[in-house]
């Protein structure tokens, strides 16, 4: 009986604790501030983590106009361990939280947020009445999922849940305080009510929305909120059909009707004609030209509609209709249509090159003409980032078109499109540089070949054939004397490229034990750690299904050729994470393509039956299971580790060469 009483007392104490705010308001002066007051923060760091700090800052989270805003201010030292700062407030500032920190806010050295309980206070107006949003702000501060914004960054850990009764009380107070203003913060208010009411929330929400629909006049924006909530959150078909009918009566061509029509598009299914008709019907009812007269936040709808319709046209071989879309769409949408359809079809050879060329030739000039339409501005924080993204994407689309022209031996056209590439785009892609070389050879323009090769060497984006061509030109000009060739080649590389390469290699040094292994060669023999004794060994983990791995092969071949006569360096290609007849598949592929590699097969893990035994033992070092992955082993330890592929064979060779030479020169 005594234990039961103790348990009930503890339960009551916990309920009381969670039925009131967790946060401390004592750092605010006055303790019950008004929006008309000069609100001061007085922070006593004694016996706290910031007690001995020489530089304390305050990060403020202000709940204004039913949303979070964040500012940071440097505090002034008032006396030993005591810091102060004045925070500006507005008439709409309803709630303020603050945390104290030393260093940079995104990566502070020390923080004090009252051990995740918080320092915060609600504000009142000049008459002492709570500001609209005060109770919602109090709830949203302690339960960050209630309102959108950056309040999550206030905490180190996710705060524990609050009492439903406490949240219900806050919701009732906010509703009484703000009245019909609740539609201004509808999503946050409903999030609060859901937490407060639990299983009773759907009934409450349906009643609230139904009552709202009885109003004679409802703004289109309000109907949009109600429809979105009913269809997405409540998933109440009866309710959202009721809202839909009201929308069609009051605003048949408005933004909510547009959103509803978009949701009703049949965007998938076996019948392409039905899909196309659904998209076309939407555009006939809500033409993009009409939307552009009064644009709102629904640009995403037209991006999705044109992307879906364009892909349906492309898949059903209606190329003229596909091209016609470019009369209406912006650069962002046109770029994605070309990337998703034409580039993929070229890469996977699903459409003939003549057909792809004819289509690409129609749409690319229109895409180029729209590159300045600023259609990426909402995707980036800064204009410079948006502009850079346009340049990069246009270079990629030009790459695809130039590749088509080169394959079809339309060399004059290919050369004219080369001139439209950005300055970086002309030389920073080894594959494109190789194509440019083929085009110049096709045109018989020998004068432009050497400048191309030298600029490609400067950017460190060379292929094996480009190295051969450059060396042949050098030997011809120097009477077949190659004694100065390596110095000439090294002199072509920019100082910036050399510095960047050293920094990259320095970033990838590691010191990790190499697991024991027994790996089978292409000839059925076996390699063990004893075979690598006194050698520097480069290992490239790859798979036949991994396109970046295959793309890196020319760079690995350059490395193999460079160290072919060095007995202290060995290079192995280890196939891993493959299925089926992977041994024959990988060996046959490498030999068919003419690569001269030492091939090894990763062992099969007897516990999982997966061909990844060595690779998986190294995943803790890698941090993930992605390939390609290069490691360099010396004296039984992994000393270098890098992943991915930059796209440049010469850059890959230089990276691994620099790491090898550094390890060779170790004492």
N, C-alpha and C positions, 0 to 999 in steps of 0.2 A: 504493500500500500504506500509506504514511504517513497519507494522508487518511482511509483506512478505519479505521486504528487510532484516530486522533483522534475520528472519529465515534462509534466504539464506546465510547470513554472517556466522551465527553459523554453518550451514551445511558445508560451505567451510572451516572454522577453524577446525572442527572435521575431515574433509577429510585430511587436511594438517597434523594434529596431527597423524593420523593413517597411513599416507603415509611415516612416518619416524620412526626410532627406538624409543622405549619407554625408553630404558635403559640409564644409566648414565655411562660415561667412565672416569670421573674425578679422581677416586681412583687409576687409573693405571699410573705409571710413567716409561717410557715416555707415554704421552697421546696417541701417535700413535706408538705402539711398533712393533719392528721387532723380528723375531725368534732368531736373533743373539744378541739381547739386554738382559741385566740382568733385568728382569721385576720385578718391585717393586710395592707393594701395600701400599699406605699411606691412612689410614682411620681415619678421624676426627669424633669422636663420639659425639662431642658437640651438644647439643639440640636433641640428638637421644636417643633411649631407652637404648643403651649401654654406655651412658655418664659416669655413675658411676661404671661401671663394673671393677673388678680387674683382670679379666681373659677373654680376647677376642680371639676367634679362627676364622679362615677363612676356609670355605668349597669352594673348587674350582671345577668347572665343565668345563673340557677341551674337546673341539671338535677336536679330532685327528684321522686321517685316516678315516674320515667320520663317526665317532661314538663317543659317550660320554664316558669320563673317569672321575672318581671323586677322589680327594685327599683332606685331611684336614691338615692344618698346624696351629701351635700355633703362635700367633702374639706377637711381642715385643713392650713394651710401650716406645714410643719415648719421649713424654712429656705429660702433663696433658690432657687426653682425646684423644691423638693421638697415633695410633698404626701402626706398620709396619711389613711387612714380604716380603720375596722374593720367587717367585713361579718359579719352574723349567719349562722350555718349550723345546719342540723338534722342529725339522725342519718341522714336520707334524702338529704342533699345529696351528690350523686355527682360533680358537675363544675361548675365556675364559670368564666365568661368575664366580662371587664370591658372597657369602653372609657371613655375620658376625654373630657370635653367642656366647652365654655363656652357659656352661654346656656340656651335651652329645649331639652329632649331631642328634641321632635318637629321643631324647626327650629334646630339648634345653630349657633352662630357658627363654632366650630372643633371638630374632633374628632380624637382620636388612638386608632386601633384597630390600631396597629402596621402601618400601610399595608395593611390588609385581611388581614394574616396572623394577627392576633389576639393578645390577652393572655388566657391561660386555664390552668387547672390541674385535675387529677383529685384527688379526696379519698380517703382511706382511713379505716377505722374505728380504734378505739383500739388494736387489735393490729397495725395496719399493713396490713390486708387491704383491697383495693379495695372501695368501697361498690357494692352492686348498682346497675347503671346507669352506672358510671364509663366503661366502654369504649363503650357505646352513646352516652353523652353526648359523648365525644371524637369519635366519628364524626359525630354529628348536628350538632356545632358547626361542623365543617369542610365538611360537606355538608348544608346547611339543609333540603333536601327530605326528609331521612330522617324527621324527627320534626316533628309539628305544633307550632305555637307561634310566638312572636314573634322567633325567632332571626334571621330574614331582615333585621330592622331593624338588626342589628349591623353589617352590611357596607355599604360604599358601592357596591361592584360585586359581581356574582355571583362567588364564589370558583372558582378552576380545579378541575377534577376531581382526585380522589385516586387513588392506585394501587389496583387491584383486590386485589392481594396484601395491602396494608396494611389495607384494609377487611375482607378475609376473616379476617385475623388478629384484628382487633377483634371481629368477629362470633363467632369461635370462643371467644375469651376471655370474652365476655359470656355466651355460652351455658353455658360451664363454670362461670362465677361465679354466675349467677342460676338455672340449672337450669330447673325447671318454671315458675319465675316468668316465663318468656318470654311466657306467655299474657297477662300484665298489660300487656305492651308489644308485642303481637303485630304490629300494623301497622308500627311503627317498626322492629322487628327484621327483618321480612320486606323492608322497603324497603332496609335495610342489606345483607341477603343477596342481594337482586336486583342491587345494584351490585357486590357482591363476586364473585358467581358468573357473571354475564352470561348466556350462552345455557344454562348448566347450571342456572339457577334454577328453571324450571318442574318439572323432575324432582325437585329437592331439596324444593320446596314440597309437591308431591303426596305424596312419601314421608313428610314430616313430619306432614302432616294425616292421612294414612292411619294412621300409627302412633298418632296421638292418638285416632282413632276406635276403636282397639282397647281403650281404657280402659273398664272396667266402668261407671264413673260419670263423667259429664261434665256440667258445669253448663250450663243453657240459655244463659247469657251467652256461654260459650265456643263453643258450637255456632253461635251467632249470628255471632261473629267468623269462624269457619271457613267458614260458608256464604257470608258476604259476600265474603270473600277469594277463595274458589273460584269464585264466580259472576261477580264483577265484575272481579277482577284476573287470575285465571288463565283465566277463561272455559272451565273444564273441566267439560263437561256430566256426564260419568261421575262425577266427584268430587262435584259439588254435588248430584246425585241420590242419591248414597250418604249424604251428610250429611242431605239432606231425609228420607230413610227413617228415619234415626236420630232425627231431631227428631220425626217423627210417632209413633214408638214410645215415646219417653221423655217428650215434652212436647207432646202434640197440641193443647193450648190455650194454649201459652206464647207468649212474645214472638217467638221465632224462627219458630214455625209461623205466627204472624200476619204476619210480614214476608215469609215465603215465599208465603203465600196472596195477599198484596198484590201481589207481583211477578208472580204468575200471573193476575191480573185481565186480562181482555180489555177494554181501555179504548178501543179504536178499531176501526173497520171499517164496512162498509156496512150491516150488520144491527143496527139500534138495539135490537131486542128481545134479541139475544144479548149486547150490551154491558150492558144494564140487568140481565139475569139474572145476569151475572158479578158486578156490583157488589152486587146483592141477596144473592147466595149468600155473599159475603164477610161482609156485615153480619149475616146469620143465624148464621154460624159464630162470628164475633167481634163481638158487639154492643157498641156504644160504652158502654152502661151498665156492662157487665162490666169494660171497660178502665178506666173512671173509678173503680172500686173500688180499683185498684192502678195508677195512671197511671205511665208511664215516658216515655222519650223518643220514643215512637211516635205522638205526637199528630199529626205531619205526615201519617201514613197516613190517619187519619180525615178530615183536611182535604182531602186529595186524593181520597179515595173519595167523600165527600159532594159535592164540587165536580163530579166526573165524573158521578155518578149524577144530581145535580140538573140538569146541563146536558143529559143524555140524556132525562130526563123533559120538560124544557122544549122541547127540539127536537122531541120526538114528541108535543107538545101534551097531555101528561098532567099538567095543572096542579094537580089535586087531590093527586097524589102528590108533586109538587114542594113544595106548601105543607105537606104532612104532615111533610116533613123538618125543618121548623122546630120540631117538638116535641122533637127530639133535639140539634140542633146548637148550637154556641156563637155568640157575637156575631161573632167573626172569620170563621168559615165562612159564617154567614148573610149577613154584609155582602158577602163576595165573590160568593156566589151571586146576590144581588140586583144587584150591580154588573155582573157578567159577562152575566147573562141579561136582566133587566128593563130596566136602563139602556141596554144596547146595542140591544135590540129597539125601545125607544122612539126612540133616536137614529137608527137606520137604517130605522125604520118597517117592520119585518118581522112584527110582530104588531099586531092591532087594538088601539086604545087602550082600548076597553071591556074587552077580555080582560085587558090589562095592569093596568088599574085594579082589576079584581076580584081578581086574584092579589096585587097589591101591598097591597091593603087587608087581605087575610088574614094576610100575613106580617109587615108592618111593625110592628104592635103587639107581636108576639113578639120581633122584633129589638130594639125599644126596651126591652122588659122585661129583655133580657140585656146591656144596655150596661155594666153594672157587674160582669161576670163575670171581668174581668181576663184575657181570653183573648189579648191582645196582649203580655202581660208579657215573653215570651221573645224578642220581636222588637226590643226596645229596651233600651238600657243603663240608663235611668232610668224610674221609675214615672211621672213627670210627662210624659215623652215618649209613653209608652203611653196615658195618659189623654187627652192632647191628640189623639192619632191617632184614638181612639174618637170624640171630639167632632166632628172634621173629617169622618170617614167617615159618621157619622150625619147630619150636615148635608147631605152629598152625596146620601144615600139619600132624605132628606126632600125635597130639591130635585126629584128625579125624580118623587116621588109628588105633590108640589104642582103640578108642571108638568102631569101627567096630569089632575089635578082641575080646573085652570084651563082646559085644552083642552076638557074635558067640561062646563065651566060649572058645576061643583059648588063654587060659591064659599064657602058656609058651611064645608064640610069643609076646603077649601084654607086658609081663614083659621085654623081650629083647629090645623092642622098647622104653620102659620107660627109659632104661639106655642111650639112645641116646639123650634124652632131655638135654637142657642146665641146669646149676645148678638152675637158677631161674625158668626155665620151669618145673622143677620137682615138685615144691611146691607152686608156686604163683597163681595157678588156682584151686579154690575150687572144681569145677566140675571134673577136672582131678584128684584131690586128692581123691575124692569119688570113681572114677573109679579104681584108683590104689588100694584102700582099697578092692574093690570087687575082683580085680585080685588076690591080696595076699590071700584073703579068699578062692577064688577058687582053688588056689595052695596049700592051707593049710599051708602057710608060716607064722605061728604066730609070729616068731621071728622078722620079718620085719615090723609087723603092728604097734607096739609101736613107733619105730623110725619115721615111716611115720607120725603118728598122732602128735608126738611131734614137728617135723619139720613143719608140716602144721600149728600147733598152733603158732609156732615162726613167720611164715609168715602171720599169721592171715587170713588163708584161709581154714576155717573149715565149714562143713555142719552140720545140726542137727544130722544126724546119726553118724557122726564122733565124735561129742561131747558125744553122748550116748556110743559109743564104748570106748572112752578114759576113761570116768568115770567108766565104767564096769571093765576095766583093773585095774584102780587105786583101786577100792573097793576090787577087788579080791586080790590085793597085800597088802592091808592094813586092812584085816579082816573086811570088810564091814563098816569101820569107815571113814565117809566122812568129818570129821571135818577139815582136812587139804587140801581138794580137791581144793577149790577156790584159796588158796595161791599157791598151786602147779601149777594150770592152769595159774595164773597171772605171775608166775615165768618163764613160757615157752616163753612168748612174749619178743621179743628183745627190747632193749632200743630205737633203731632206729625207730621201729614200733610205740612205744608209743609216741615218740616225733613227728613223722610225723602225727599221728592221732590227737594229741592236736592242732598242727598247722592247720590241715585241718578244725577241728571244729571251732577254733578261727576265721578262715577266713570267716565262714558262719553265724556269728551272725548278726542279723538285728533287727530293731525295727519299726514295721509297723502295722497300725491298722487292726484288723481282720474285714472284712465286716460282715454285718448282714446276717443271713442265716436261712433257714428252710429245713433240709435235711431228706429224708425218709430213714428209716432203712430197712433191709431185711425182717422184719416182718410187714411192713406197718405202723409203728409208725413214729414219727417225733422228730428230735433233733434240739434244738435252742441254742443260746449262753448261756442261763441260765443253761443248763445242764452241761456246762463246767466250771461253777463258782468254784473257789478255786481248780482247777485241772491244771496239766500240761498235755496238749493234743497233741499227735503226730498224724498228718494227712498225709496219703500216697495217693496222687492222682495217679490213675492208670486206665487202660482200658483193656478190653479183647483182643483187637487187638495189644496191646503193648507187644512185647516179652521181652524187658528188665524189664518191670513191673512184668511180671510173673516170670522171673528168680530171681527177688528180693524177692519173697514170702517166701522162706525158711529163709532168714535173718529176715524178718518181723515176722515170726512165733517164731524165737528165742527171739525176743524182747517182743512179746506178752507173751510168757511163763515166761520170766524173771520178768515181772511186773504184772503177773496175780493176785497177792495177795496184790498189792499196791493200796490202794484206792485213792491216790493222783495223780495217773498217768492213763490216758486213751489213747487207741490207736485205731484209726479208719482208715479203707480203704475206700476212697471215689472214686467211679467209675465216670469217667467224659468223655466227648467228645465221647459218644457211640451212636449207632443208632439201629433202629429196636427194638426188644424185649429185650432191654439191661438189664432190671431188672432181668428177669428170667435167662438170659444167664450168667450174672456175678455171681448171687447167686448159680446157679446150678454148675458152674465151680468150685467155691471155695469149695463148700461142697463135690463135687465129688472127688476133689484132697485131701481132708482131712484136709484143713487148718481151724483153729479155729479163725476166724477174726470177728470183729465188722464191718459189711458192711453198708455203706451209699451210696445213689445215689445223685449225683449232680442234682440240679434243672434245669428244662428246661427254657431257656430264652424266655419269651413270644414275644419279638421283633424279634428274629431270629429263634425261634423254635429249637435251638441247646441245647443239654444237657451239658451246661458248665457255668452256671450262676455264681457259686461261683469261679470256677477256673479262668474264664476270668477277674473277678474283681481283682485277684491277679497277673495277668500277668505283670503289671507295676513293681511289686516287683521282679518277676522271671527274667524279661528281655527277655523271649521267651515263646513259648507255648508247649515246649517239656515236656514229662513225661517219666519215673516216676519223681515225685517231692515230696519231704518230707518237711513239715513245723512242727514247734512246737509252740503251742499257750499257753500263760500264761497271765492271767488277761486281756483278750480281745485284746492282741497284739501278732502279729507274732514275735517271738524272734529268731527263727532259720529257715534257709532255705537252702536246698541242692538239687541238681538234678542229674539224671543219676544213674547208678549202676556199681560198681567196679567189680562185678563178685564173690564177697566173702560174703556169708551169715554172717560169724562171724565178718567181718570188718564192715558191715552195722549195726549189733547189737551193736558193740563197739562204733561206731560213734554216734548213736542216744542215747545210754546209757550215754555216756560222756556228751552230751548236756543236757539230762534230769537231771543228777545228778548235773551239774553246776547250772541249774535253780533252783533245789530244795534247793541248799545251799546258794542262794542269800538271803541277809537280806532285 
